[in-house]
Amino acid sequence: MKRKKYERKHWGNTTREEIEKEHYPIYWEVTDGEIIIENRRGEKLSKHHLVYTTEITFIQERIGECDYSGEICCV
């Protein structure tokens, strides 16, 4: 099965459920001042990945509350 390539903020014909099944839960942490997000298989997501761009604001809010790692279970 060929993997779908997501573009920033473009869901196309992909449903939320498909994205959650493919990538979630995701894990994030701040390492050397950089936010690292990994999908359920431990693959690092690029800063242009749909899930990264969707979750980055929430993660930045958590960092503002002094959380430097965590898990997000769904969109």
Beta strands, then each sheet from edge to edge (+ up, - down):
strand 1: 26-31
strand 2: 34-38
strand 3: 69-72
sheet 1: 2+ 1- 3+
end
